[in-house]
């Protein structure tokens, strides 16, 4: 464990996407399975994914 994980006792990961749907294709190549796999590789105890952008779209 790194110094921060030892201090807190847990590890968390926050994914915060701020993309507008005004730009077509921004997430066209997004890989949900790859993102989940990458999250698992971090060894995080919790993962928070914001699914709503600044403009209110889900």
C-alpha positions in Angstrom: 0.0 0.0 0.0 1.1 3.5 -0.7 1.4 6.2 2.0 -2.1 7.7 1.3 -3.8 4.4 1.4 -2.1 3.6 4.7 -3.3 6.9 6.1 -6.9 6.5 5.0 -7.2 2.8 5.3 -8.9 2.5 1.9 -8.4 3.5 -1.7 -11.1 5.1 -3.8 -11.3 6.1 -7.5 -13.4 8.9 -8.9 -14.1 9.1 -12.7 -15.6 12.4 -13.6 -16.5 12.9 -17.2 -17.3 16.4 -18.4 -18.2 15.9 -22.0 -20.9 17.7 -23.9 -23.1 15.9 -26.4 -22.7 19.0 -28.6 -19.5 17.3 -30.0 -20.7 14.2 -31.8 -18.6 11.1 -31.4 -16.8 12.3 -28.2 -17.3 8.9 -26.5 -17.9 6.9 -29.7 -14.9 4.7 -28.9 -15.6 4.4 -25.2 -15.0 0.9 -23.9 -17.1 0.2 -20.8 -15.6 -3.3 -20.2 -12.1 -1.9 -20.5 -13.0 0.9 -18.1 -14.3 -1.6 -15.5 -11.2 -3.8 -16.0 -8.9 -0.7 -15.5 -10.9 0.2 -12.3 -10.4 -3.4 -11.0 -6.7 -3.2 -11.6 -6.3 -0.2 -9.3 -7.4 -2.3 -6.3 -9.8 0.5 -5.3 -12.2 -0.2 -2.5 -14.8 2.0 -4.1 -15.3 3.6 -7.5 -17.5 6.6 -8.2 -18.5 7.4 -11.8 -20.3 10.6 -12.5 -22.8 9.8 -15.3 -24.3 13.2 -15.8 -22.4 16.1 -17.4 -22.5 19.8 -16.6 -25.3 20.3 -19.1 -27.7 17.9 -17.4 -27.5 15.0 -19.9 -27.3 11.4 -18.8 
